Amino acid sequence: MSDLGPEGTELSEQDLAIAALVGRYIERRERHETACVHDLLVAAAEFGDTAVDVLRIVLATYEAMRLYGDAHATPATKREG
Protein backbone atom coordinates (compact mmCIF):
# COMPACT_ATOMS: atom_id res chain seq x y z
CA MET A 1 0.00 0.00 0.00
CA SER A 2 1.40 3.41 -0.91
CA ASP A 3 1.06 6.67 1.01
CA LEU A 4 -1.42 8.95 -0.68
CA GLY A 5 -1.85 12.69 -0.32
CA PRO A 6 -5.18 14.50 -0.02
CA GLU A 7 -5.80 14.40 -3.77
CA GLY A 8 -4.98 10.73 -4.10
CA THR A 9 -1.48 11.40 -5.37
CA GLU A 10 1.41 9.42 -4.00
CA LEU A 11 3.52 11.27 -1.44
CA SER A 12 7.20 11.61 -2.20
CA GLU A 13 10.00 10.61 0.13
CA GLN A 14 10.54 14.35 0.72
CA ASP A 15 6.88 14.84 1.68
CA LEU A 16 7.04 11.98 4.17
CA ALA A 17 10.32 13.25 5.64
CA ILE A 18 8.91 16.76 6.12
CA ALA A 19 5.78 15.33 7.74
CA ALA A 20 7.93 13.30 10.15
CA LEU A 21 10.06 16.35 11.01
CA VAL A 22 6.97 18.48 11.63
CA GLY A 23 5.62 15.71 13.85
CA ARG A 24 8.84 15.68 15.89
CA TYR A 25 8.67 19.46 16.24
CA ILE A 26 5.06 19.40 17.43
CA GLU A 27 5.73 16.59 19.90
CA ARG A 28 8.62 18.54 21.42
CA ARG A 29 6.59 21.75 21.64
CA GLU A 30 3.67 19.99 23.31
CA ARG A 31 6.02 18.45 25.89
CA HIS A 32 7.54 21.90 26.50
CA GLU A 33 10.94 20.67 25.34
CA THR A 34 13.46 22.55 23.23
CA ALA A 35 12.26 22.28 19.66
CA CYS A 36 15.80 21.92 18.20
CA VAL A 37 14.74 23.59 14.96
CA HIS A 38 18.31 23.73 13.68
CA ASP A 39 18.57 19.93 13.87
CA LEU A 40 15.29 19.54 12.02
CA LEU A 41 16.43 21.95 9.30
CA VAL A 42 19.68 20.02 8.90
CA ALA A 43 17.67 16.81 8.49
CA ALA A 44 15.44 18.52 5.91
CA ALA A 45 18.52 19.78 4.03
CA GLU A 46 19.30 16.17 3.13
CA PHE A 47 16.33 16.49 0.73
CA GLY A 48 17.44 19.86 -0.69
CA ASP A 49 16.74 23.56 -0.32
CA THR A 50 13.07 23.17 -1.21
CA ALA A 51 12.54 20.79 1.71
CA VAL A 52 14.15 23.31 4.07
CA ASP A 53 11.92 26.09 2.74
CA VAL A 54 8.78 23.94 3.06
CA LEU A 55 9.70 22.93 6.61
CA ARG A 56 10.25 26.56 7.60
CA ILE A 57 6.88 27.57 6.13
CA VAL A 58 5.01 24.73 7.83
CA LEU A 59 6.65 25.41 11.21
CA ALA A 60 5.93 29.14 10.93
CA THR A 61 2.32 28.37 10.05
CA TYR A 62 2.04 26.00 12.99
CA GLU A 63 3.42 28.64 15.37
CA ALA A 64 1.04 31.27 13.99
CA MET A 65 -1.87 28.91 14.51
CA ARG A 66 -0.73 28.23 18.09
CA LEU A 67 -0.32 31.93 18.76
CA TYR A 68 -3.56 33.13 17.24
CA GLY A 69 -5.69 29.99 17.22
CA ASP A 70 -9.38 30.77 17.51
CA ALA A 71 -8.69 34.08 19.27
CA HIS A 72 -8.84 36.02 16.01
CA ALA A 73 -11.49 33.97 14.25
CA THR A 74 -14.58 35.81 13.18
CA PRO A 75 -17.79 34.78 14.97
CA ALA A 76 -19.02 33.05 11.81
CA THR A 77 -15.94 30.81 11.62
CA LYS A 78 -15.23 30.32 15.29
CA ARG A 79 -15.96 26.77 16.42
CA GLU A 80 -18.51 26.31 19.10
CA GLY A 81 -17.53 23.96 21.83
C-alpha positions as CSV (number, residue, x, y, z in Angstrom):
1,M,0.0,0.0,0.0
2,S,1.4,3.4,-0.9
3,D,1.1,6.7,1.0
4,L,-1.4,8.9,-0.7
5,G,-1.9,12.7,-0.3
6,P,-5.2,14.5,0.0
7,E,-5.8,14.4,-3.8
8,G,-5.0,10.7,-4.1
9,T,-1.5,11.4,-5.4
10,E,1.4,9.4,-4.0
11,L,3.5,11.3,-1.4
12,S,7.2,11.6,-2.2
13,E,10.0,10.6,0.1
14,Q,10.5,14.3,0.7
15,D,6.9,14.8,1.7
16,L,7.0,12.0,4.2
17,A,10.3,13.3,5.6
18,I,8.9,16.8,6.1
19,A,5.8,15.3,7.7
20,A,7.9,13.3,10.1
21,L,10.1,16.4,11.0
22,V,7.0,18.5,11.6
23,G,5.6,15.7,13.8
24,R,8.8,15.7,15.9
25,Y,8.7,19.5,16.2
26,I,5.1,19.4,17.4
27,E,5.7,16.6,19.9
28,R,8.6,18.5,21.4
29,R,6.6,21.8,21.6
30,E,3.7,20.0,23.3
31,R,6.0,18.4,25.9
32,H,7.5,21.9,26.5
33,E,10.9,20.7,25.3
34,T,13.5,22.6,23.2
35,A,12.3,22.3,19.7
36,C,15.8,21.9,18.2
37,V,14.7,23.6,15.0
38,H,18.3,23.7,13.7
39,D,18.6,19.9,13.9
40,L,15.3,19.5,12.0
41,L,16.4,22.0,9.3
42,V,19.7,20.0,8.9
43,A,17.7,16.8,8.5
44,A,15.4,18.5,5.9
45,A,18.5,19.8,4.0
46,E,19.3,16.2,3.1
47,F,16.3,16.5,0.7
48,G,17.4,19.9,-0.7
49,D,16.7,23.6,-0.3
50,T,13.1,23.2,-1.2
51,A,12.5,20.8,1.7
52,V,14.2,23.3,4.1
53,D,11.9,26.1,2.7
54,V,8.8,23.9,3.1
55,L,9.7,22.9,6.6
56,R,10.2,26.6,7.6
57,I,6.9,27.6,6.1
58,V,5.0,24.7,7.8
59,L,6.7,25.4,11.2
60,A,5.9,29.1,10.9
61,T,2.3,28.4,10.0
62,Y,2.0,26.0,13.0
63,E,3.4,28.6,15.4
64,A,1.0,31.3,14.0
65,M,-1.9,28.9,14.5
66,R,-0.7,28.2,18.1
67,L,-0.3,31.9,18.8
68,Y,-3.6,33.1,17.2
69,G,-5.7,30.0,17.2
70,D,-9.4,30.8,17.5
71,A,-8.7,34.1,19.3
72,H,-8.8,36.0,16.0
73,A,-11.5,34.0,14.2
74,T,-14.6,35.8,13.2
75,P,-17.8,34.8,15.0
76,A,-19.0,33.0,11.8
77,T,-15.9,30.8,11.6
78,K,-15.2,30.3,15.3
79,R,-16.0,26.8,16.4
80,E,-18.5,26.3,19.1
81,G,-17.5,24.0,21.8
